[in-house]
Amino acid sequence: MGQQEIDTRFDYHQPDQSQQTRMAGLRAQFKALAERLDEELPVSRETSLALTYLEQAQFYTNAAIARREA
């Protein structure tokens, strides 16, 4: 893996203003989808997992922006 990749994965990456703005926009879209899923799907294990994976997708979206942009 190497030290650079370890640093990329485990160091804190302060997003700049542009990145924060993009993250906020994406977060709003993830939240809107979560709200729609919550309204339209029955309470179930599957719904819970769908929301969990959506939450993970939001996390990785933010991580991609903060960690991988030059």
PQR file with spaces between the fields and no chain letter, atoms N, CA, C, O and H, PARSE charges and radii, in Angstrom:
ATOM       1  N    MET     1       0.835   -1.192    0.000 -0.4000 1.5000
ATOM       2  CA   MET     1       0.000    0.000    0.000 -0.0000 2.0000
ATOM       3  C    MET     1       0.871    1.244    0.000  0.5500 1.7000
ATOM       4  O    MET     1       0.640    2.151   -0.800 -0.5500 1.4000
ATOM       5  N    GLY     2       1.825    1.309    0.839 -0.4000 1.5000
ATOM       6  CA   GLY     2       2.753    2.431    0.876 -0.0000 2.0000
ATOM       7  C    GLY     2       2.299    3.556    1.801  0.5500 1.7000
ATOM       8  O    GLY     2       1.114    3.718    2.090 -0.5500 1.4000
ATOM       9  H    GLY     2       2.012    0.572    1.489  0.4000 1.0000
ATOM      10  N    GLN     3       3.285    4.325    2.253 -0.4000 1.5000
ATOM      11  CA   GLN     3       3.033    5.390    3.223 -0.0000 2.0000
ATOM      12  C    GLN     3       2.102    6.466    2.674  0.5500 1.7000
ATOM      13  O    GLN     3       1.248    6.974    3.401 -0.5500 1.4000
ATOM      14  H    GLN     3       4.248    4.193    2.018  0.4000 1.0000
ATOM      15  N    GLN     4       2.257    6.817    1.401 -0.4000 1.5000
ATOM      16  CA   GLN     4       1.410    7.872    0.832 -0.0000 2.0000
ATOM      17  C    GLN     4      -0.064    7.484    0.888  0.5500 1.7000
ATOM      18  O    GLN     4      -0.910    8.310    1.234 -0.5500 1.4000
ATOM      19  H    GLN     4       2.950    6.405    0.810  0.4000 1.0000
ATOM      20  N    GLU     5      -0.374    6.244    0.553 -0.4000 1.5000
ATOM      21  CA   GLU     5      -1.773    5.795    0.593 -0.0000 2.0000
ATOM      22  C    GLU     5      -2.280    5.719    2.034  0.5500 1.7000
ATOM      23  O    GLU     5      -3.430    6.064    2.304 -0.5500 1.4000
ATOM      24  H    GLU     5       0.312    5.573    0.272  0.4000 1.0000
ATOM      25  N    ILE     6      -1.438    5.275    2.950 -0.4000 1.5000
ATOM      26  CA   ILE     6      -1.832    5.258    4.370 -0.0000 2.0000
ATOM      27  C    ILE     6      -2.127    6.676    4.842  0.5500 1.7000
ATOM      28  O    ILE     6      -3.131    6.914    5.513 -0.5500 1.4000
ATOM      29  H    ILE     6      -0.503    4.996    2.731  0.4000 1.0000
ATOM      30  N    ASP     7      -1.251    7.618    4.492 -0.4000 1.5000
ATOM      31  CA   ASP     7      -1.488    9.017    4.858 -0.0000 2.0000
ATOM      32  C    ASP     7      -2.797    9.524    4.261  0.5500 1.7000
ATOM      33  O    ASP     7      -3.578   10.191    4.940 -0.5500 1.4000
ATOM      34  H    ASP     7      -0.435    7.424    3.947  0.4000 1.0000
ATOM      35  N    THR     8      -3.033    9.204    2.986 -0.4000 1.5000
ATOM      36  CA   THR     8      -4.263    9.645    2.324 -0.0000 2.0000
ATOM      37  C    THR     8      -5.494    9.098    3.037  0.5500 1.7000
ATOM      38  O    THR     8      -6.480    9.814    3.211 -0.5500 1.4000
ATOM      39  H    THR     8      -2.398    8.662    2.435  0.4000 1.0000
ATOM      40  N    ARG     9      -5.446    7.864    3.441 -0.4000 1.5000
ATOM      41  CA   ARG     9      -6.612    7.235    4.068 -0.0000 2.0000
ATOM      42  C    ARG     9      -6.833    7.663    5.512  0.5500 1.7000
ATOM      43  O    ARG     9      -7.976    7.706    5.968 -0.5500 1.4000
ATOM      44  H    ARG     9      -4.645    7.282    3.300  0.4000 1.0000
ATOM      45  N    PHE    10      -5.766    7.981    6.244 -0.4000 1.5000
ATOM      46  CA   PHE    10      -5.916    8.165    7.684 -0.0000 2.0000
ATOM      47  C    PHE    10      -5.637    9.571    8.195  0.5500 1.7000
ATOM      48  O    PHE    10      -5.954    9.870    9.347 -0.5500 1.4000
ATOM      49  H    PHE    10      -4.838    7.947    5.874  0.4000 1.0000
ATOM      50  N    ASP    11      -5.059   10.436    7.387 -0.4000 1.5000
ATOM      51  CA   ASP    11      -4.861   11.825    7.810 -0.0000 2.0000
ATOM      52  C    ASP    11      -6.144   12.617    7.608  0.5500 1.7000
ATOM      53  O    ASP    11      -6.993   12.236    6.801 -0.5500 1.4000
ATOM      54  H    ASP    11      -4.801   10.193    6.452  0.4000 1.0000
ATOM      55  N    TYR    12      -6.287   13.712    8.335 -0.4000 1.5000
ATOM      56  CA   TYR    12      -7.423   14.598    8.150 -0.0000 2.0000
ATOM      57  C    TYR    12      -7.163   15.483    6.940  0.5500 1.7000
ATOM      58  O    TYR    12      -6.057   15.988    6.753 -0.5500 1.4000
ATOM      59  H    TYR    12      -5.597   14.022    8.990  0.4000 1.0000
ATOM      60  N    HIS    13      -8.189   15.663    6.126 -0.4000 1.5000
ATOM      61  CA   HIS    13      -8.081   16.488    4.927 -0.0000 2.0000
ATOM      62  C    HIS    13      -9.116   17.603    5.030  0.5500 1.7000
ATOM      63  O    HIS    13     -10.305   17.376    4.808 -0.5500 1.4000
ATOM      64  H    HIS    13      -9.088   15.252    6.279  0.4000 1.0000
ATOM      65  N    GLN    14      -8.666   18.796    5.365 -0.4000 1.5000
ATOM      66  CA   GLN    14      -9.559   19.948    5.497 -0.0000 2.0000
ATOM      67  C    GLN    14     -10.051   20.368    4.117  0.5500 1.7000
ATOM      68  O    GLN    14      -9.251   20.797    3.286 -0.5500 1.4000
ATOM      69  H    GLN    14      -7.700   18.981    5.546  0.4000 1.0000
ATOM      70  N    PRO    15     -11.355   20.253    3.856 -0.5600 1.5000
ATOM      71  CA   PRO    15     -11.846   20.678    2.547  0.2800 2.0000
ATOM      72  C    PRO    15     -11.811   22.202    2.429  0.5500 1.7000
ATOM      73  O    PRO    15     -12.059   22.920    3.398 -0.5500 1.4000
ATOM      74  N    ASP    16     -11.500   22.677    1.230 -0.4000 1.5000
ATOM      75  CA   ASP    16     -11.534   24.125    1.011 -0.0000 2.0000
ATOM      76  C    ASP    16     -12.991   24.559    0.795  0.5500 1.7000
ATOM      77  O    ASP    16     -13.895   23.724    0.805 -0.5500 1.4000
ATOM      78  H    ASP    16     -11.298   22.094    0.443  0.4000 1.0000
ATOM      79  N    GLN    17     -13.212   25.845    0.604 -0.4000 1.5000
ATOM      80  CA   GLN    17     -14.574   26.368    0.516 -0.0000 2.0000
ATOM      81  C    GLN    17     -15.341   25.770   -0.664  0.5500 1.7000
ATOM      82  O    GLN    17     -16.517   25.430   -0.534 -0.5500 1.4000
ATOM      83  H    GLN    17     -12.478   26.524    0.596  0.4000 1.0000
ATOM      84  N    SER    18     -14.690   25.642   -1.789 -0.4000 1.5000
ATOM      85  CA   SER    18     -15.333   25.055   -2.970 -0.0000 2.0000
ATOM      86  C    SER    18     -15.761   23.612   -2.702  0.5500 1.7000
ATOM      87  O    SER    18     -16.868   23.203   -3.053 -0.5500 1.4000
ATOM      88  H    SER    18     -13.735   25.918   -1.895  0.4000 1.0000
ATOM      89  N    GLN    19     -14.874   22.859   -2.083 -0.4000 1.5000
ATOM      90  CA   GLN    19     -15.201   21.472   -1.750 -0.0000 2.0000
ATOM      91  C    GLN    19     -16.347   21.407   -0.742  0.5500 1.7000
ATOM      92  O    GLN    19     -17.237   20.566   -0.869 -0.5500 1.4000
ATOM      93  H    GLN    19     -13.975   23.190   -1.798  0.4000 1.0000
ATOM      94  N    GLN    20     -16.329   22.279    0.248 -0.4000 1.5000
ATOM      95  CA   GLN    20     -17.407   22.292    1.244 -0.0000 2.0000
ATOM      96  C    GLN    20     -18.750   22.590    0.593  0.5500 1.7000
ATOM      97  O    GLN    20     -19.767   22.000    0.956 -0.5500 1.4000
ATOM      98  H    GLN    20     -15.606   22.962    0.352  0.4000 1.0000
ATOM      99  N    THR    21     -18.750   23.497   -0.360 -0.4000 1.5000
ATOM     100  CA   THR    21     -19.984   23.841   -1.064 -0.0000 2.0000
ATOM     101  C    THR    21     -20.508   22.646   -1.844  0.5500 1.7000
ATOM     102  O    THR    21     -21.699   22.340   -1.798 -0.5500 1.4000
ATOM     103  H    THR    21     -17.924   23.976   -0.655  0.4000 1.0000
ATOM     104  N    ARG    22     -19.623   21.976   -2.556 -0.4000 1.5000
ATOM     105  CA   ARG    22     -20.024   20.777   -3.313 -0.0000 2.0000
ATOM     106  C    ARG    22     -20.503   19.675   -2.395  0.5500 1.7000
ATOM     107  O    ARG    22     -21.493   19.005   -2.689 -0.5500 1.4000
ATOM     108  H    ARG    22     -18.655   22.224   -2.593  0.4000 1.0000
ATOM     109  N    MET    23     -19.809   19.479   -1.281 -0.4000 1.5000
ATOM     110  CA   MET    23     -20.220   18.458   -0.314 -0.0000 2.0000
ATOM     111  C    MET    23     -21.619   18.766    0.223  0.5500 1.7000
ATOM     112  O    MET    23     -22.441   17.861    0.367 -0.5500 1.4000
ATOM     113  H    MET    23     -19.004   20.023   -1.042  0.4000 1.0000
ATOM     114  N    ALA    24     -21.886   20.020    0.514 -0.4000 1.5000
ATOM     115  CA   ALA    24     -23.200   20.405    1.038 -0.0000 2.0000
ATOM     116  C    ALA    24     -24.294   20.127    0.009  0.5500 1.7000
ATOM     117  O    ALA    24     -25.372   19.648    0.360 -0.5500 1.4000
ATOM     118  H    ALA    24     -21.218   20.755    0.396  0.4000 1.0000
ATOM     119  N    GLY    25     -24.019   20.428   -1.252 -0.4000 1.5000
ATOM     120  CA   GLY    25     -24.998   20.154   -2.306 -0.0000 2.0000
ATOM     121  C    GLY    25     -25.283   18.669   -2.454  0.5500 1.7000
ATOM     122  O    GLY    25     -26.437   18.256   -2.574 -0.5500 1.4000
ATOM     123  H    GLY    25     -23.143   20.817   -1.537  0.4000 1.0000
ATOM     124  N    LEU    26     -24.231   17.876   -2.445 -0.4000 1.5000
ATOM     125  CA   LEU    26     -24.404   16.429   -2.535 -0.0000 2.0000
ATOM     126  C    LEU    26     -25.111   15.876   -1.299  0.5500 1.7000
ATOM     127  O    LEU    26     -25.964   14.995   -1.405 -0.5500 1.4000
ATOM     128  H    LEU    26     -23.294   18.212   -2.348  0.4000 1.0000
ATOM     129  N    ARG    27     -24.747   16.404   -0.123 -0.4000 1.5000
ATOM     130  CA   ARG    27     -25.387   15.970    1.118 -0.0000 2.0000
ATOM     131  C    ARG    27     -26.890   16.225    1.066  0.5500 1.7000
ATOM     132  O    ARG    27     -27.675   15.398    1.530 -0.5500 1.4000
ATOM     133  H    ARG    27     -24.054   17.120   -0.037  0.4000 1.0000
ATOM     134  N    ALA    28     -27.292   17.352    0.510 -0.4000 1.5000
ATOM     135  CA   ALA    28     -28.718   17.671    0.386 -0.0000 2.0000
ATOM     136  C    ALA    28     -29.419   16.670   -0.532  0.5500 1.7000
ATOM     137  O    ALA    28     -30.558   16.279   -0.277 -0.5500 1.4000
ATOM     138  H    ALA    28     -26.654   18.024    0.132  0.4000 1.0000
ATOM     139  N    GLN    29     -28.737   16.259   -1.598 -0.4000 1.5000
ATOM     140  CA   GLN    29     -29.333   15.273   -2.501 -0.0000 2.0000
ATOM     141  C    GLN    29     -29.435   13.900   -1.835  0.5500 1.7000
ATOM     142  O    GLN    29     -30.441   13.208   -1.991 -0.5500 1.4000
ATOM     143  H    GLN    29     -27.812   16.577   -1.806  0.4000 1.0000
ATOM     144  N    PHE    30     -28.413   13.513   -1.105 -0.4000 1.5000
ATOM     145  CA   PHE    30     -28.480   12.246   -0.366 -0.0000 2.0000
ATOM     146  C    PHE    30     -29.625   12.290    0.652  0.5500 1.7000
ATOM     147  O    PHE    30     -30.366   11.319    0.801 -0.5500 1.4000
ATOM     148  H    PHE    30     -27.596   14.075   -0.978  0.4000 1.0000
ATOM     149  N    LYS    31     -29.763   13.415    1.346 -0.4000 1.5000
ATOM     150  CA   LYS    31     -30.813   13.547    2.354 -0.0000 2.0000
ATOM     151  C    LYS    31     -32.193   13.470    1.703  0.5500 1.7000
ATOM     152  O    LYS    31     -33.095   12.822    2.235 -0.5500 1.4000
ATOM     153  H    LYS    31     -29.161   14.204    1.226  0.4000 1.0000
ATOM     154  N    ALA    32     -32.361   14.121    0.568 -0.4000 1.5000
ATOM     155  CA   ALA    32     -33.647   14.078   -0.138 -0.0000 2.0000
ATOM     156  C    ALA    32     -33.990   12.641   -0.537  0.5500 1.7000
ATOM     157  O    ALA    32     -35.138   12.214   -0.411 -0.5500 1.4000
ATOM     158  H    ALA    32     -31.628   14.648    0.136  0.4000 1.0000
ATOM     159  N    LEU    33     -32.999   11.906   -1.014 -0.4000 1.5000
ATOM     160  CA   LEU    33     -33.255   10.511   -1.380 -0.0000 2.0000
ATOM     161  C    LEU    33     -33.583    9.688   -0.140  0.5500 1.7000
ATOM     162  O    LEU    33     -34.486    8.853   -0.175 -0.5500 1.4000
ATOM     163  H    LEU    33     -32.066   12.252   -1.116  0.4000 1.0000
ATOM     164  N    ALA    34     -32.865    9.912    0.948 -0.4000 1.5000
ATOM     165  CA   ALA    34     -33.155    9.188    2.194 -0.0000 2.0000
ATOM     166  C    ALA    34     -34.587    9.461    2.649  0.5500 1.7000
ATOM     167  O    ALA    34     -35.286    8.544    3.080 -0.5500 1.4000
ATOM     168  H    ALA    34     -32.131   10.591    0.976  0.4000 1.0000
ATOM     169  N    GLU    35     -35.025   10.708    2.554 -0.4000 1.5000
ATOM     170  CA   GLU    35     -36.389   11.055    2.948 -0.0000 2.0000
ATOM     171  C    GLU    35     -37.412   10.362    2.053  0.5500 1.7000
ATOM     172  O    GLU    35     -38.442    9.885    2.530 -0.5500 1.4000
ATOM     173  H    GLU    35     -34.457   11.453    2.203  0.4000 1.0000
ATOM     174  N    ARG    36     -37.122   10.308    0.751 -0.4000 1.5000
ATOM     175  CA   ARG    36     -38.046    9.625   -0.166 -0.0000 2.0000
ATOM     176  C    ARG    36     -38.103    8.133    0.127  0.5500 1.7000
ATOM     177  O    ARG    36     -39.185    7.546    0.145 -0.5500 1.4000
ATOM     178  H    ARG    36     -36.286   10.695    0.363  0.4000 1.0000
ATOM     179  N    LEU    37     -36.960    7.520    0.355 -0.4000 1.5000
ATOM     180  CA   LEU    37     -36.950    6.097    0.690 -0.0000 2.0000
ATOM     181  C    LEU    37     -37.727    5.841    1.979  0.5500 1.7000
ATOM     182  O    LEU    37     -38.480    4.872    2.079 -0.5500 1.4000
ATOM     183  H    LEU    37     -36.081    7.996    0.341  0.4000 1.0000
ATOM     184  N    ASP    38     -37.537    6.711    2.954 -0.4000 1.5000
ATOM     185  CA   ASP    38     -38.234    6.563    4.231 -0.0000 2.0000
ATOM     186  C    ASP    38     -39.745    6.662    4.049  0.5500 1.7000
ATOM     187  O    ASP    38     -40.499    5.971    4.735 -0.5500 1.4000
ATOM     188  H    ASP    38     -36.925    7.497    2.872  0.4000 1.0000
ATOM     189  N    GLU    39     -40.191    7.514    3.133 -0.4000 1.5000
ATOM     190  CA   GLU    39     -41.621    7.677    2.872 -0.0000 2.0000
ATOM     191  C    GLU    39     -42.209    6.511    2.088  0.5500 1.7000
ATOM     192  O    GLU    39     -43.332    6.083    2.355 -0.5500 1.4000
ATOM     193  H    GLU    39     -39.580    8.076    2.577  0.4000 1.0000
ATOM     194  N    GLU    40     -41.452    5.998    1.124 -0.4000 1.5000
ATOM     195  CA   GLU    40     -42.013    5.044    0.171 -0.0000 2.0000
ATOM     196  C    GLU    40     -41.776    3.578    0.500  0.5500 1.7000
ATOM     197  O    GLU    40     -42.477    2.709   -0.018 -0.5500 1.4000
ATOM     198  H    GLU    40     -40.540    6.346    0.907  0.4000 1.0000
ATOM     199  N    LEU    41     -40.815    3.297    1.341 -0.4000 1.5000
ATOM     200  CA   LEU    41     -40.497    1.903    1.640 -0.0000 2.0000
ATOM     201  C    LEU    41     -41.065    1.499    2.998  0.5500 1.7000
ATOM     202  O    LEU    41     -41.162    2.320    3.911 -0.5500 1.4000
ATOM     203  H    LEU    41     -40.246    4.003    1.763  0.4000 1.0000
ATOM     204  N    PRO    42     -41.441    0.224    3.120 -0.5600 1.5000
ATOM     205  CA   PRO    42     -41.933   -0.234    4.420  0.2800 2.0000
ATOM     206  C    PRO    42     -40.786   -0.327    5.425  0.5500 1.7000
ATOM     207  O    PRO    42     -39.623   -0.481    5.053 -0.5500 1.4000
ATOM     208  N    VAL    43     -41.138   -0.230    6.693 -0.4000 1.5000
ATOM     209  CA   VAL    43     -40.136   -0.435    7.746 -0.0000 2.0000
ATOM     210  C    VAL    43     -39.699   -1.890    7.659  0.5500 1.7000
ATOM     211  O    VAL    43     -40.506   -2.807    7.814 -0.5500 1.4000
ATOM     212  H    VAL    43     -42.083   -0.104    6.995  0.4000 1.0000
ATOM     213  N    SER    44     -38.425   -2.082    7.411 -0.4000 1.5000
ATOM     214  CA   SER    44     -37.915   -3.445    7.239 -0.0000 2.0000
ATOM     215  C    SER    44     -36.400   -3.432    7.334  0.5500 1.7000
ATOM     216  O    SER    44     -35.757   -2.382    7.310 -0.5500 1.4000
ATOM     217  H    SER    44     -37.770   -1.337    7.285  0.4000 1.0000
ATOM     218  N    ARG    45     -35.864   -4.607    7.441 -0.4000 1.5000
ATOM     219  CA   ARG    45     -34.403   -4.764    7.449 -0.0000 2.0000
ATOM     220  C    ARG    45     -33.814   -4.226    6.154  0.5500 1.7000
ATOM     221  O    ARG    45     -32.776   -3.565    6.163 -0.5500 1.4000
ATOM     222  H    ARG    45     -36.386   -5.460    7.461  0.4000 1.0000
ATOM     223  N    GLU    46     -34.488   -4.516    5.027 -0.4000 1.5000
ATOM     224  CA   GLU    46     -33.998   -4.087    3.723 -0.0000 2.0000
ATOM     225  C    GLU    46     -33.958   -2.556    3.616  0.5500 1.7000
ATOM     226  O    GLU    46     -33.007   -1.986    3.082 -0.5500 1.4000
ATOM     227  H    GLU    46     -35.332   -5.053    5.019  0.4000 1.0000
ATOM     228  N    THR    47     -34.990   -1.911    4.126 -0.4000 1.5000
ATOM     229  CA   THR    47     -35.011   -0.450    4.113 -0.0000 2.0000
ATOM     230  C    THR    47     -33.895    0.102    4.979  0.5500 1.7000
ATOM     231  O    THR    47     -33.216    1.057    4.602 -0.5500 1.4000
ATOM     232  H    THR    47     -35.763   -2.374    4.560  0.4000 1.0000
ATOM     233  N    SER    48     -33.710   -0.505    6.139 -0.4000 1.5000
ATOM     234  CA   SER    48     -32.638   -0.084    7.029 -0.0000 2.0000
ATOM     235  C    SER    48     -31.280   -0.215    6.339  0.5500 1.7000
ATOM     236  O    SER    48     -30.440    0.679    6.436 -0.5500 1.4000
ATOM     237  H    SER    48     -34.261   -1.281    6.445  0.4000 1.0000
ATOM     238  N    LEU    49     -31.075   -1.318    5.654 -0.4000 1.5000
ATOM     239  CA   LEU    49     -29.813   -1.510    4.938 -0.0000 2.0000
ATOM     240  C    LEU    49     -29.658   -0.513    3.797  0.5500 1.7000
ATOM     241  O    LEU    49     -28.569    0.018    3.579 -0.5500 1.4000
ATOM     242  H    LEU    49     -31.758   -2.044    5.575  0.4000 1.0000
ATOM     243  N    ALA    50     -30.741   -0.256    3.069 -0.4000 1.5000
ATOM     244  CA   ALA    50     -30.676    0.717    1.978 -0.0000 2.0000
ATOM     245  C    ALA    50     -30.243    2.082    2.512  0.5500 1.7000
ATOM     246  O    ALA    50     -29.414    2.757    1.902 -0.5500 1.4000
ATOM     247  H    ALA    50     -31.625   -0.687    3.247  0.4000 1.0000
ATOM     248  N    LEU    51     -30.802    2.482    3.647 -0.4000 1.5000
ATOM     249  CA   LEU    51     -30.437    3.770    4.238 -0.0000 2.0000
ATOM     250  C    LEU    51     -29.002    3.753    4.764  0.5500 1.7000
ATOM     251  O    LEU    51     -28.290    4.753    4.664 -0.5500 1.4000
ATOM     252  H    LEU    51     -31.475    1.934    4.143  0.4000 1.0000
ATOM     253  N    THR    52     -28.583    2.634    5.317 -0.4000 1.5000
ATOM     254  CA   THR    52     -27.201    2.510    5.785 -0.0000 2.0000
ATOM     255  C    THR    52     -26.222    2.634    4.627  0.5500 1.7000
ATOM     256  O    THR    52     -25.221    3.343    4.730 -0.5500 1.4000
ATOM     257  H    THR    52     -29.161    1.822    5.399  0.4000 1.0000
ATOM     258  N    TYR    53     -26.506    1.949    3.526 -0.4000 1.5000
ATOM     259  CA   TYR    53     -25.606    2.014    2.374 -0.0000 2.0000
ATOM     260  C    TYR    53     -25.640    3.386    1.716  0.5500 1.7000
ATOM     261  O    TYR    53     -24.631    3.832    1.169 -0.5500 1.4000
ATOM     262  H    TYR    53     -27.319    1.373    3.442  0.4000 1.0000
ATOM     263  N    LEU    54     -26.777    4.059    1.760 -0.4000 1.5000
ATOM     264  CA   LEU    54     -26.844    5.424    1.260 -0.0000 2.0000
ATOM     265  C    LEU    54     -25.964    6.335    2.109  0.5500 1.7000
ATOM     266  O    LEU    54     -25.263    7.204    1.591 -0.5500 1.4000
ATOM     267  H    LEU    54     -27.597    3.697    2.204  0.4000 1.0000
ATOM     268  N    GLU    55     -26.012    6.122    3.420 -0.4000 1.5000
ATOM     269  CA   GLU    55     -25.156    6.890    4.336 -0.0000 2.0000
ATOM     270  C    GLU    55     -23.670    6.632    4.027  0.5500 1.7000
ATOM     271  O    GLU    55     -22.855    7.555    4.031 -0.5500 1.4000
ATOM     272  H    GLU    55     -26.581    5.416    3.841  0.4000 1.0000
ATOM     273  N    GLN    56     -23.340    5.374    3.764 -0.4000 1.5000
ATOM     274  CA   GLN    56     -21.957    5.045    3.404 -0.0000 2.0000
ATOM     275  C    GLN    56     -21.565    5.709    2.086  0.5500 1.7000
ATOM     276  O    GLN    56     -20.449    6.209    1.948 -0.5500 1.4000
ATOM     277  H    GLN    56     -24.002    4.624    3.761  0.4000 1.0000
ATOM     278  N    ALA    57     -22.467    5.713    1.135 -0.4000 1.5000
ATOM     279  CA   ALA    57     -22.179    6.347   -0.150 -0.0000 2.0000
ATOM     280  C    ALA    57     -21.905    7.829    0.041  0.5500 1.7000
ATOM     281  O    ALA    57     -21.014    8.385   -0.601 -0.5500 1.4000
ATOM     282  H    ALA    57     -23.373    5.306    1.247  0.4000 1.0000
ATOM     283  N    GLN    58     -22.671    8.476    0.925 -0.4000 1.5000
ATOM     284  CA   GLN    58     -22.426    9.888    1.210 -0.0000 2.0000
ATOM     285  C    GLN    58     -21.043   10.069    1.825  0.5500 1.7000
ATOM     286  O    GLN    58     -20.309   10.982    1.446 -0.5500 1.4000
ATOM     287  H    GLN    58     -23.395    8.024    1.447  0.4000 1.0000
ATOM     288  N    PHE    59     -20.690    9.218    2.756 -0.4000 1.5000
ATOM     289  CA   PHE    59     -19.363    9.304    3.372 -0.0000 2.0000
ATOM     290  C    PHE    59     -18.271    9.182    2.319  0.5500 1.7000
ATOM     291  O    PHE    59     -17.339    9.986    2.293 -0.5500 1.4000
ATOM     292  H    PHE    59     -21.287    8.477    3.064  0.4000 1.0000
ATOM     293  N    TYR    60     -18.381    8.183    1.455 -0.4000 1.5000
ATOM     294  CA   TYR    60     -17.333    7.969    0.463 -0.0000 2.0000
ATOM     295  C    TYR    60     -17.310    9.073   -0.589  0.5500 1.7000
ATOM     296  O    TYR    60     -16.254    9.369   -1.148 -0.5500 1.4000
ATOM     297  H    TYR    60     -19.138    7.530    1.476  0.4000 1.0000
ATOM     298  N    THR    61     -18.451    9.679   -0.865 -0.4000 1.5000
ATOM     299  CA   THR    61     -18.489   10.822   -1.769 -0.0000 2.0000
ATOM     300  C    THR    61     -17.672   11.970   -1.190  0.5500 1.7000
ATOM     301  O    THR    61     -16.844   12.566   -1.879 -0.5500 1.4000
ATOM     302  H    THR    61     -19.309    9.438   -0.411  0.4000 1.0000
ATOM     303  N    ASN    62     -17.913   12.272    0.084 -0.4000 1.5000
ATOM     304  CA   ASN    62     -17.154   13.333    0.746 -0.0000 2.0000
ATOM     305  C    ASN    62     -15.673   12.984    0.814  0.5500 1.7000
ATOM     306  O    ASN    62     -14.821   13.844    0.596 -0.5500 1.4000
ATOM     307  H    ASN    62     -18.585   11.788    0.644  0.4000 1.0000
ATOM     308  N    ALA    63     -15.363   11.727    1.116 -0.4000 1.5000
ATOM     309  CA   ALA    63     -13.968   11.305    1.203 -0.0000 2.0000
ATOM     310  C    ALA    63     -13.272   11.448   -0.145  0.5500 1.7000
ATOM     311  O    ALA    63     -12.114   11.862   -0.205 -0.5500 1.4000
ATOM     312  H    ALA    63     -16.056   11.028    1.293  0.4000 1.0000
ATOM     313  N    ALA    64     -13.968   11.110   -1.220 -0.4000 1.5000
ATOM     314  CA   ALA    64     -13.379   11.239   -2.558 -0.0000 2.0000
ATOM     315  C    ALA    64     -13.017   12.686   -2.847  0.5500 1.7000
ATOM     316  O    ALA    64     -11.951   12.978   -3.389 -0.5500 1.4000
ATOM     317  H    ALA    64     -14.908   10.774   -1.171  0.4000 1.0000
ATOM     318  N    ILE    65     -13.917   13.584   -2.480 -0.4000 1.5000
ATOM     319  CA   ILE    65     -13.650   15.013   -2.707 -0.0000 2.0000
ATOM     320  C    ILE    65     -12.478   15.481   -1.848  0.5500 1.7000
ATOM     321  O    ILE    65     -11.547   16.106   -2.355 -0.5500 1.4000
ATOM     322  H    ILE    65     -14.783   13.346   -2.040  0.4000 1.0000
ATOM     323  N    ALA    66     -12.520   15.185   -0.566 -0.4000 1.5000
ATOM     324  CA   ALA    66     -11.499   15.698    0.353 -0.0000 2.0000
ATOM     325  C    ALA    66     -10.143   15.016    0.174  0.5500 1.7000
ATOM     326  O    ALA    66      -9.102   15.668    0.255 -0.5500 1.4000
ATOM     327  H    ALA    66     -13.276   14.677   -0.154  0.4000 1.0000
ATOM     328  N    ARG    67     -10.156   13.726   -0.065 -0.4000 1.5000
ATOM     329  CA   ARG    67      -8.898   12.973   -0.099 -0.0000 2.0000
ATOM     330  C    ARG    67      -8.212   12.965   -1.452  0.5500 1.7000
ATOM     331  O    ARG    67      -6.983   12.989   -1.525 -0.5500 1.4000
ATOM     332  H    ARG    67     -11.001   13.196   -0.131  0.4000 1.0000
ATOM     333  N    ARG    68      -8.984   12.932   -2.516 -0.4000 1.5000
ATOM     334  CA   ARG    68      -8.400   12.598   -3.823 -0.0000 2.0000
ATOM     335  C    ARG    68      -8.234   13.759   -4.772  0.5500 1.7000
ATOM     336  O    ARG    68      -7.645   13.600   -5.841 -0.5500 1.4000
ATOM     337  H    ARG    68      -9.982   12.913   -2.457  0.4000 1.0000
ATOM     338  N    GLU    69      -8.740   14.928   -4.409 -0.4000 1.5000
ATOM     339  CA   GLU    69      -8.549   16.073   -5.300 -0.0000 2.0000
ATOM     340  C    GLU    69      -7.233   16.770   -4.960  0.5500 1.7000
ATOM     341  O    GLU    69      -6.849   16.896   -3.797 -0.5500 1.4000
ATOM     342  H    GLU    69      -9.219   15.058   -3.541  0.4000 1.0000
ATOM     343  N    ALA    70      -6.571   17.207   -5.995 -0.4000 1.5000
ATOM     344  CA   ALA    70      -5.281   17.880   -5.800 -0.0000 2.0000
ATOM     345  C    ALA    70      -5.472   19.262   -5.221  0.5500 1.7000
ATOM     346  O    ALA    70      -4.496   19.975   -4.990 -0.5500 1.4000
ATOM     347  H    ALA    70      -6.883   17.105   -6.940  0.4000 1.0000
